[in-house]
Amino acid sequence: MIIRHSRDSEWLSNSWLVADKPGGHAVLIDTGGPREPLLAALEEFSLTPTHILNTHHHHDHVAFNVAWAGEFACPVCGHAAEEDLIPGLSQTLADGEEIRSGDLTIRALHIPGHTAGQLAFLANEQAVFTGDTLFRGSVGGTRAPGHTTFEELQHSVMEKLMQLPAQTEIHPGHMESSSIAREWEENPFLRLWRGLDTAPPKACLAFGQPAKLLLRARDYDGGSKCWVRFEDGQEDLVPGSRVKDLD
């Protein structure tokens, strides 16, 4: 496989170009990154794009859907739960559904939490493109537009993504790549969920509300991500900038 990416300097969002071989076929996963490096890769490897795949509907992942689809006449694919939110969407993909692009077989995995229709894309059983659900050293938030719940995001990470083979590459929606093995052993959220580490709850204010801080860890953008539990028992994964320690 050929994998290339571009990254927006403000959003830090990745667009991924995945191809089967030089002179072959390719898909584009998310369109928020600059187009020029990917257009150059298409030309360098003489590739024919066949699909535009969206992990979810947030603007930093779909910004150039219409431009790509207009230039290459490719279907724009995403989950039906976000059918009215993804620009140019023309084909919906369900959990487990596969598409073919030359010698590529790409399977959609429904991994809700960050958004209701969040998808990951598993390419040739070798590399998974995780959108905003799992990052290198962090996980997605559950307060962004269209979010569902902490429980769904945790299930998506632990029971869907972490069930892939350890050697599977992870290419996230933001910043650096990783692997299933690396995140299983090193991601502080996963380590806590696995019971390998402990972190005594601390009093905090989250979004101005009394809560318990269960974990604060570095996020992909250099800030922090927090796992909090509110007084009514609801748990959330939220930006560290919205959490004030009280202890």
Secondary structure in CASP SS format (residue, H / E / C, confidence):
PFRMAT SS
TARGET T0000
AUTHOR 0000-0000-0000
METHOD secondary structure of the structure
MODEL  1
M C 1.00
I E 1.00
I E 1.00
R E 1.00
H E 1.00
S E 1.00
R E 1.00
D C 1.00
S C 1.00
E C 1.00
W C 1.00
L C 1.00
S E 1.00
N E 1.00
S E 1.00
W E 1.00
L E 1.00
V E 1.00
A E 1.00
D C 1.00
K C 1.00
P C 1.00
G C 1.00
G C 1.00
H E 1.00
A E 1.00
V E 1.00
L E 1.00
I E 1.00
D C 1.00
T C 1.00
G C 1.00
G C 1.00
P C 1.00
R C 1.00
E H 1.00
P H 1.00
L H 1.00
L H 1.00
A H 1.00
A H 1.00
L H 1.00
E H 1.00
E H 1.00
F C 1.00
S C 1.00
L C 1.00
T E 1.00
P E 1.00
T E 1.00
H E 1.00
I E 1.00
L E 1.00
N C 1.00
T C 1.00
H C 1.00
H C 1.00
H C 1.00
H H 1.00
D H 1.00
H H 1.00
V H 1.00
A C 1.00
F C 1.00
N H 1.00
V H 1.00
A H 1.00
W H 1.00
A H 1.00
G H 1.00
E H 1.00
F H 1.00
A C 1.00
C C 1.00
P C 1.00
V E 1.00
C E 1.00
G E 1.00
H C 1.00
A H 1.00
A H 1.00
E H 1.00
E C 1.00
D C 1.00
L C 1.00
I C 1.00
P C 1.00
G C 1.00
L C 1.00
S C 1.00
Q E 1.00
T E 1.00
L C 1.00
A C 1.00
D C 1.00
G C 1.00
E C 1.00
E E 1.00
I E 1.00
R E 1.00
S E 1.00
G C 1.00
D C 1.00
L E 1.00
T E 1.00
I E 1.00
R E 1.00
A E 1.00
L E 1.00
H E 1.00
I C 1.00
P C 1.00
G C 1.00
H C 1.00
T C 1.00
A C 1.00
G C 1.00
Q C 1.00
L E 1.00
A E 1.00
F E 1.00
L E 1.00
A E 1.00
N C 1.00
E C 1.00
Q C 1.00
A E 1.00
V E 1.00
F E 1.00
T E 1.00
G E 1.00
D C 1.00
T C 1.00
L E 1.00
F E 1.00
R C 1.00
G C 1.00
S E 1.00
V E 1.00
G C 1.00
G C 1.00
T C 1.00
R C 1.00
A C 1.00
P C 1.00
G C 1.00
H C 1.00
T C 1.00
T C 1.00
F H 1.00
E H 1.00
E H 1.00
L H 1.00
Q H 1.00
H H 1.00
S H 1.00
V H 1.00
M H 1.00
E H 1.00
K H 1.00
L H 1.00
M H 1.00
Q H 1.00
L C 1.00
P C 1.00
A C 1.00
Q C 1.00
T C 1.00
E E 1.00
I E 1.00
H E 1.00
P E 1.00
G C 1.00
H E 1.00
M C 1.00
E C 1.00
S C 1.00
S E 1.00
S E 1.00
I H 1.00
A H 1.00
R H 1.00
E H 1.00
W H 1.00
E H 1.00
E H 1.00
N C 1.00
P H 1.00
F H 1.00
L H 1.00
R H 1.00
L H 1.00
W H 1.00
R C 1.00
G C 1.00
L C 1.00
D C 1.00
T C 1.00
A C 1.00
P C 1.00
P C 1.00
K E 1.00
A E 1.00
C E 1.00
L E 1.00
A E 1.00
F C 1.00
G C 1.00
Q E 1.00
P E 1.00
A E 1.00
K E 1.00
L E 1.00
L E 1.00
L E 1.00
R E 1.00
A E 1.00
R E 1.00
D C 1.00
Y C 1.00
D C 1.00
G C 1.00
G C 1.00
S E 1.00
K E 1.00
C E 1.00
W E 1.00
V E 1.00
R E 1.00
F E 1.00
E C 1.00
D C 1.00
G C 1.00
Q C 1.00
E E 1.00
D E 1.00
L E 1.00
V E 1.00
P E 1.00
G H 1.00
S H 1.00
R H 1.00
V E 1.00
K E 1.00
D E 1.00
L C 1.00
D C 1.00
END
